[in-house]
Every structure is written in C-alpha cells, then in structure tokens.
Amino acid sequence: MYQADVWRFAYHLTGNRATAEDVTQEAFLRAFRFLRSFRGDSKFSSWLFRIVRNCSMDALKARRSLELRDYPQPPPATDPATRAEVWDAVRNLSREHLEPFVLIEVFGLSYQEAADVLQVRVGTVKSRMHRGRRVLIQGLTDHDVEEGAGEL
C-alpha cells in the first residue's frame, strides 16, 4: 500500500533509483522493527515518511554527497518542454525547500503532516513552501526571459 509512495519519496530525496530501493527496504525494516513505538500521535503515513527521510539522509551521508543528482526525467505530458522547464526549476530547489514541496505538492500531505515528517513547526513548512514557490517562479520567469532574448 505504501511501497510506491515510499520509493518515490526516497527517489526524490536521493535522486538515484538504486539508492531509493535500498532506502525503501531499510525504511520498511525500521518501521517493522519500531512499530511498537508508533504512538498514533500522527498519521501512520507521516510516521513512515519520517523514517524514509531519515533513511535517505543516512544513505546520502554514506555516499558522502549531499547534492541531489541523477534526477528522473519528467513524466510524459501534453507539453514536454513545459514539464521539463518546471522539473529543472524544481531540481534547483535547495533541500530545505525541496522536501516540503515534494511532500505537499507530490504526495498531497497537509502542512501539519509535512511538519510532522520534517520534525519542524507548521510555520516553518509554510515559510519554506512560500520561499520555494518564489524561487520556482523566479527560475521559470528567468528561463522565459532568456529564451525570449534569443528571438529578437
């Protein structure tokens, strides 16, 4: 039930298919091992996503690389050029802005659930989302201006 979402979140955080598979496996092992410690203070999915985030951070530290690389290609769409531009802008977000963006916009978590996963206050998530969206808009606007300059 949760496997696909866990893998996708791990993939977004690590940027690598093999690492995402390893993280997914480790996250489910940890969740099983610590299931008795789940108190029900938050949704089970939020608790599981927090485990996935921690496993992803551990995997990135093990690789000694905190940069996100090897992102997947954007899924097919009616306008692939636009999707590619948006995906490039998302890839350029800092980890601080990428994590809440993926949790909220990709997985549909609420701000409270994202705050639970990231272990920060709801206001922090809102602030990061606001700044992240501003960076995305700026990146897309800059890209449009650069492309338009070549047409003159």
Secondary structure, 3 states (H helix, E strand, C coil): CCHHHHHHHHHHHHCCHHHHHHHHHHHHHHHHHCHHHCCCCCCHHHHHHHHHHHHHHHHHHHCCCCCCCCCCCCCCCCCHHHHHHHHHHHHCCCHHHHHHHHHHHHCCCCHHHHHHHHCCCHHHHHHHHHHHHHHHHHHHHHHHHHHHHCCC
